[in-house]
Every structure is written in structure tokens, then in C-alpha cells.
Amino acid sequence: MRKVLVVMLAISILMTGMIFSKTVVTFWESMGGDLGKTLSQIVDTFNSQHANIEVKAIYVGSYATLQQKLLASAVGGGLPTMSQVYSNWTAALMKSNVIQPMQTFIDNPQIGLSKSQLDDIWEPFLKANTWNGKIYTLPFNKSIYIMYVNEDALALAGVSIPKTVPELIKDLPLLTIRDSSGKVIQYALGLRTTVDTFEVFLRQNGADFINSDYTKATLDTPVALETLQTLVDMIKTGDVLAQGGYLDGPFGNGQIAMYIDTSAGMSYTANSVGGKFSWTIAPVPAWKTQAPPFAGTDLAIFNTASPAEQEAAWEFVKFLLSPQIQAFWAIKTGYLPVTKSAIETQAWKDYVASNPMANVLVSQIPYGSSDPGIAAWSQIRNDVGTLVSDAMFFKMTPQEALRLAQQEVTKDLQSQ
């Protein structure tokens, strides 16, 4: 009898362990501050609804730290189940063959996505997550470049929000205010002297740093020269505040009437303005086209995890893409909803009713452009950024800067 009880107890303990065992998903992320708190809420909600899965969101620090850790782990081992990734990180990680393509899960008839579910993801995002016809990653925290506008300043000058680059240039002297000594007390526009500013205007001008098949630098070209020369000429007018740092502070202080940055900075701008004046956002002024760059990361699942862990991570990815979660994430963080169904939720509609600027963001998604998904992109940006900055600070001519950039980017592409 005693042996029977021992056996029954052992079976009971084993079954209890099986019932309460969970598949753990480790998720490396770089969402600090309030963003991290919002992500924690989402993770907690998912875990409460999935008794057999536990997602552990692990904050690893800055994006630079995350990149270094991922690339090192891809070689030395220790990758998480899933992580945030930029597209150029994905390209580098693909060389180590550690990414499990999302296509594997999407096409699974039991746990995959239907055509309508896949079509629900905005096409520009889906395109940026695709390599050689296969979806490797899926979008997560996405923002887009927009123009921040001091409505009171424009109203005082009798100027409408410029819709094109020529209109923007024409309005610069009208929005600049100088005191009796000629000192500028309000600049028309703020521009960061960074690679991002050049990239925004170059995309609007219908071009990029490299060609469409990522094989050739396209910086020593008439369109690139026109773009950089235009930026330099705007700065030379004295109507533009050009600096490397963020511009929400000068905007909030009334030092600039307009500036261009990502939508991820909207909460910072709101805090800087603090109700001192009426402000809004608008699309980046168009040039030859409308193609404002997206910013932000995607989600990758790694094949170094067990099949059970990968499937559990996939369940979490699907949860993140669900309409209610997408609406919650976008409302709480200011990031873009990456699915169309999110903007059909009542939560989003209620939010837009009191925050009409959100409509501007969504309206720009179909026109947005993504960075090339190549491993060399970080180095390309660094090289172009250094030279473009030199041109905007008048250390060299735009033509000199672009000729050097052409040479550096050519080397970067050859080193891939």
C-alpha cells in the first residue's frame, strides 16, 4: 500500500509540473521610460491570457547596446527567443543564419495568418520586412518624419503651412523675426545638421544614398547635389537654426516656428511647448514626391530557440498585431499603428476625436519609405552623415562633400 501511495504521489507531482510548466519567451528590447512601462503592461496582459507561456521582456539598454549584444550572441551563442531589430541588423544576422523567417509561421495552416490578416499590415511595413520574397521580420515600433508647426507664429505672419519645398523656401523670410539690432529672435525653421535631415529631403526629392538594388552609391548625382545645396542655401539665409541636437526645446521656447523630426518626439514637443502656444503637425513638404522616411524597429524570432519557444514567441507577435493591442500601443506611445484594423477600433476613434494630429500620422503611412535592408547601412549613414554635416557647417562645399560620400559609400557596399 505504501508503495502504491508513493507511486501515486510521484505521478501527481509529475502531472502538476506538466500542468503548470510554461514555455518561456525571452524578449530583448530597448524600450526605456514610459515606453517600457507600456510594453510591460502589454506583456503582463499577454501572460495573464496564456497560462502556458511566459514572455520575459528584458531591457538591454540603448539600440546601440542591443545591436552589439545581438551580433555578438549570433556568433558566440546566447541569443534570446526574440528581439527588436532594425532592418540592417536583420541583414547582418541573416548572414549568421540565426533568424527564423516569420514566413514559416505565417504559412502554417494551424497557427498562421490568413490573407486578410496579412493584408491588414500596412504594405510599406510589410515590404520592409521582406527579403527575396520571404517575410523575415514583422513591424513593431514605427514612427515617421513629420513637420512640427507653431500655429500662432504662422498666423501672426499670415502664412499657411507649406506643403512643398518651394513654398517652404518662400516662407522662410516671412517667419523669421529680428529685433532692432538685427538679431534673430525667431527662426523660421530648425534643421538638425545630421544624416537624417539630408535623408528626409533627398527622399522627398525622389532619390536615396544608393540605387534600388543596393549595388551602387548615388550621391555624386545632380539630384543629391540639388538637395544638399538647397539645405545649405536655406541655412545661409540666416532664417534657419541649424544644430546637431534635438529641436523640441527651441521650438517650445518660441525660438523656431517649424522643424522636422520623427513622430516619436511628439510627447517631448508637447512637454516643451507646455501650453505656451498652439501647435500642430503636418506632412513633410513634398518635393518631386512624398516619401517621408520611417524610423523604428521590427521583431525577429531566432531559430536557436526550441520549436516550442519559437511558436510561443509567434503567439506573442500575433498578440502584438491584434487590433486592440495595436491601438493601445499607438495611443500610449505615439508610435504608428502598424495594422489598418487598429484605426477601426473604438479606442482609436475616441483618441482621434480629442487628438486630431493622429490622423496626420496615419495619412502618411502609405507614402512612407524605409531604409534599405542591407548590413552596411549603419556604416553608410555614418559616413554620409559626417560629410553632410561638414557641408551644412560650411566646412566644405556640397559638391565636395558628396564626391567624398560617393567614394565612402562605394567602399561600404564593396565590403559587404
Secondary structure, DSSP 8 states (H G I E B T S, - for coil): -HHHHHHHHHHHHHHHHHHH--EEEEEEE---HHHHHHHHHHHHHHHHH-TTEEEEEEE--SHHHHHHHHHHHHHHS---SEEEE-HHHHHHHHHTT-EE-HHHHHT-TTTS--HHHHHTB-HHHHHHTEETTEE--EEEEEEEEEEEEEHHHHHHHT-----BHHHHHHHHHHH-EE-TTS-EEEEEEEEE-SHHHHHHHHHHTT--SB-TTS-SB--SSHHHHHHHHHHHHHHHTT-EEEESS-SHHHHHTTSEEEEEEEGGGHHHHHHHHTTSS-EEEEE--BSSS---BEEEEEEEEETTS-HHHHHHHHHHHHHHHSHHHHHHHHHHH----SBSGGGGSHHHHHHHHH-THHHHHHHHGGG-B-----TTHHHHHHHHHHHHHHHHTTSS-HHHHHHHHHHHHHHHHHT-
